[in-house]
């Protein structure tokens, strides 16, 4: 780890989520998870590997960050973001 790099307290848990996203299609729950993690790690001074993986997911899904956020805003506006998925795990926004 480089000087000044920090370890995020959620990094190991988030990495497992990112690993699943790398294997997942761009569907509503996955878009929401990616957007949440992009927000969490934006400008975070560390977790560079995780941030690169988040970039890779965006590239695989052929999305820009702006497009991702537009799609997730639409999901929230329609109420689809609040619909509980049967296999959805508890989200931690900290």
C-alpha positions as CSV (number, residue, x, y, z in Angstrom):
1,X,0.0,0.0,0.0
2,X,1.4,3.4,-1.0
3,X,2.0,6.2,1.6
4,X,-1.2,8.0,2.4
5,X,-3.4,5.1,1.2
6,X,-6.2,4.1,3.5
7,X,-8.0,0.8,4.0
8,X,-11.8,1.2,3.9
9,X,-13.4,-0.7,6.8
10,X,-15.9,-2.3,4.3
11,X,-13.3,-3.1,1.6
12,X,-13.2,-6.9,2.1
13,X,-17.0,-7.2,2.2
14,X,-17.3,-4.8,-0.8
15,X,-14.7,-6.8,-2.8
16,X,-16.9,-9.9,-2.6
17,X,-19.9,-7.8,-4.0
18,X,-17.7,-6.4,-6.8
19,X,-16.5,-9.9,-7.6
20,X,-20.2,-11.0,-8.1
21,X,-20.9,-7.8,-10.1
22,X,-18.0,-8.7,-12.5
23,X,-20.0,-12.0,-13.3
24,X,-23.5,-10.4,-13.4
25,X,-25.6,-8.7,-16.0
26,X,-26.6,-5.1,-15.7
27,X,-29.9,-5.7,-13.9
28,X,-31.6,-3.4,-11.4
29,X,-30.2,-4.8,-8.2
30,X,-26.7,-5.0,-9.7
31,X,-26.9,-1.4,-11.0
32,X,-28.0,-0.2,-7.6
33,X,-25.1,-2.1,-5.9
34,X,-22.6,-0.7,-8.4
35,X,-23.9,2.9,-7.9
36,X,-23.7,2.6,-4.1
37,X,-20.1,1.4,-4.3
38,X,-19.1,4.0,-6.8
39,X,-20.4,6.7,-4.4
40,X,-18.7,5.0,-1.4
41,X,-15.3,4.8,-3.1
42,X,-15.4,8.1,-5.1
43,X,-12.3,10.1,-3.9
44,X,-11.5,7.5,-1.3
45,X,-7.7,7.6,-0.8
46,X,-7.1,3.9,-1.1
47,X,-8.8,0.6,-2.3
48,X,-7.3,1.3,-5.7
49,X,-7.8,-2.4,-6.8
50,X,-11.5,-2.3,-5.8
51,X,-11.9,1.0,-7.6
52,X,-10.4,-0.4,-10.8
53,X,-12.7,-3.4,-10.5
54,X,-15.7,-1.0,-10.3
55,X,-14.4,0.7,-13.5
56,X,-14.2,-2.7,-15.1
57,X,-17.8,-3.5,-14.3
58,X,-18.9,-0.2,-15.9
59,X,-16.9,-1.0,-19.0
60,X,-18.3,-4.6,-19.2
61,X,-21.8,-3.1,-19.0
62,X,-21.0,-0.5,-21.6
63,X,-22.0,2.4,-19.2
64,X,-20.5,5.6,-18.1
65,X,-20.8,6.7,-14.5
66,X,-23.4,9.3,-15.6
67,X,-25.5,6.7,-17.4
68,X,-25.3,4.4,-14.3
69,X,-26.5,7.2,-12.0
70,X,-29.3,8.2,-14.5
71,X,-30.5,4.6,-14.6
72,X,-30.4,4.2,-10.8
73,X,-32.2,7.6,-10.3
74,X,-34.9,6.2,-12.6
75,X,-35.1,3.0,-10.5
76,X,-35.6,5.1,-7.4
77,X,-38.1,7.4,-9.0
78,X,-40.2,4.4,-10.2
79,X,-40.0,2.7,-6.8
80,X,-38.2,-0.3,-8.3
81,X,-35.2,0.4,-6.1
82,X,-37.3,-0.1,-3.0
83,X,-38.9,-3.4,-4.1
84,X,-37.3,-6.2,-2.0
85,X,-35.7,-8.9,-4.0
86,X,-36.1,-12.4,-2.7
87,X,-32.3,-13.0,-2.7
88,X,-31.3,-9.5,-1.8
89,X,-28.9,-9.1,1.1
90,X,-29.0,-6.2,3.5
91,X,-27.3,-3.1,2.1
92,X,-24.8,-1.2,4.2
93,X,-24.3,2.4,3.1
94,X,-21.7,3.3,5.6
